Amino acid sequence: MTDRFDAVIAGAGPAGAQCARDLAGRGYEVCVLEAEPEGEFPRTSNKSTGGTFPSMMTAFDVPDSVVQNYTESVLIESPNEFFRREQSGAVLDFGAFKRFLVDEGTRRGAEYRFDARVSGPVVENGEVIGVRYNGSEEVYGKTIIDATGPSAPLAKQLGVVDLERSNQAIGVEFEMEGVSLDQEGYADLRESMMLRLGHDVAPGGYAWIFHTGEDRAKVGLCYLQNDRHREYAEESLSIDGYLERWIEADPRFASAERIENRQHRGSAHLQPPGEMSTDRFMAIGDTVPTIDPLWGEGIHVGMRSARAAAATVDACLTPSTPRTAAEHVGVYDRLWHRDVAPQAQARLLMTKLLYLTPNERYDSLLNDLCDLDPETVRNVNTGGILAIAKLLRAGDLSLLARFGKELLEERTGRAIPSL
């Protein structure tokens, strides 16, 4: 094995594996370091619901063989109401999806080193030149990419990202069979991906039921362990406790059973991205972080970040003398804000306001969404101010005042007296 490559990528998740796939397809020498043993991959990193959309499948040439079920709508459920939007979706077998990306990258020439736990960057004269793994082993690259997710051993040590614990969302999911997807008194979920808002089930977060075919579904919840969660949560219940209590209480799960060895858990950060690159280095996927804060969809955004990073590497290494200084690698940051997640800040603010909202307002919010025309709903989803204003009621003024106060406290770092 050589120890010098055009690109060294830490992490074989969707972002890292797609970046390797793109670069190897362009003829670059690529090395991917993955902490899991090859024979177990991706057992411990199989942590996504796998919900995505046909646009991702088409853009990245993903085969039907990794899809558990195609759905026809996205449904939002509150304690007593629901809103359905016609939107084609795909629920992936996330493990099979990851293996497909690795196999494709390998077929194109990327080298994968499994059981390779990254510990930090190799720095020479103030510039990152490689990656250290498994204690003392080193591999060198003209460009280095951190795709390890929230652990971010390279990006943190290089001062590129600052992931705050208060912004860390945790999630747990069971795959179940025997789920009643057309239960009387509830919305029909047979062709849907459902997200449930309600602090009784997921305080400061949301829960979900994603139909995976026949009477099977992915059932889970996630939340941020921040002030909002603590405001609504019962101190005695862990995230597993909340999921188990929901399953015990909801009649849709009365005859359901967990599928053996199909439990997933993971974490991601919901916060504004800061710097994402420096000399010879980029951070992609959930390392940035990249996950859509509003609905939690991370696959498509992570894949787009991988493609933007691959395009940047290509631009930097194409000249006869590679241009890998921060000013050239910084093209990635501009591509990220323009093409990867252009509405990231607006969607983050919408998320914070949504989780501040009490349960009873969730019911009226979904009723209001049902009354809007499809174009306005699309504008709400993309953070259009005028569209969002149509959802506001007179009783929301106190909620908005509290929201504004909390944002000001975040930015100033000091408490603001209540009016």
LINCORJO-V548958 format. One record per backbone hydrogen bond with DSSP energy under -0.5 kcal/mol. CO is the residue of the C=O (numbers start at 1). NH is the residue of the N-H. If there is no record, write none. Layout:
BEGIN
CO:NH  CO:NH
END
This chain:
BEGIN
3:140  5:142  6:143  7:31  8:145  9:11  9:33  10:147  13:17  14:18  15:19  16:20  17:21  18:22  19:23  20:24  21:25  22:26  23:26  23:28  24:27  28:30  29:6  29:7  30:111  31:9  32:34  32:113  33:11  34:116  36:115  37:40  37:41  40:43  43:46  45:47  50:92  52:90  53:56  53:57  54:58  55:59  56:60  57:62  58:61  63:66  64:67  66:68  66:93  69:91  71:89  72:87  73:193  74:85  75:195  76:83  77:197  81:78  83:76  85:74  85:87  89:71  90:52  90:92  91:68  91:69  92:94  93:97  94:98  95:99  96:100  97:101  98:102  99:103  100:104  101:105  102:106  103:107  104:108  105:109  105:110  106:109  110:112  111:32  112:114  113:34  115:117  116:118  117:134  120:132  121:123  122:129  122:130  124:127  127:124  129:141  130:122  131:139  132:119  132:120  133:137  134:136  137:133  139:131  140:5  143:8  144:282  145:10  145:147  146:284  147:13  148:151  149:152  152:156  153:157  154:158  155:160  155:161  156:159  162:164  164:167  165:168  167:169  167:270  168:225  169:268  170:223  171:266  172:221  173:264  174:176  174:219  175:259  176:217  177:257  179:181  180:183  181:189  183:186  189:192  191:72  191:73  192:194  192:211  193:75  194:209  195:77  195:197  196:207  198:201  198:202  202:205  204:224  205:198  206:222  207:196  208:220  209:194  209:211  210:218  213:216  215:178  215:179  216:212  216:213  217:176  217:219  218:210  219:174  220:208  221:172  222:206  223:170  224:226  226:230  227:231  228:232  229:233  233:235  234:237  238:242  239:243  240:244  241:245  242:246  243:247  244:248  245:249  246:250  250:253  251:254  252:180  253:256  257:177  259:262  262:175  264:173  266:171  268:169  269:271  276:283  278:281  280:144  281:278  282:146  284:287  285:288  292:296  296:298  297:292  298:302  299:303  300:304  301:305  302:306  303:307  304:308  305:309  306:310  307:311  308:312  309:313  310:314  311:315  312:316  313:317  314:318  315:319  316:323  320:322  322:324  324:280  325:328  325:329  326:330  328:331  329:332  330:334  331:335  332:336  333:337  334:338  335:339  335:340  336:340  336:341  341:344  343:347  344:348  345:349  346:350  347:351  348:352  349:353  350:354  351:355  352:356  353:357  354:357  358:361  358:362  359:362  359:363  360:364  361:365  362:366  363:367  364:368  365:369  366:370  367:371  368:371  368:372  369:372  373:377  374:378  375:379  376:380  377:381  378:382  379:384  380:383  384:388  385:389  386:390  387:390  388:391  389:392  393:396  394:397  396:400  397:401  398:402  399:403  400:404  401:405  402:406  403:407  404:408  405:409  406:410  407:411  408:412  409:413
END
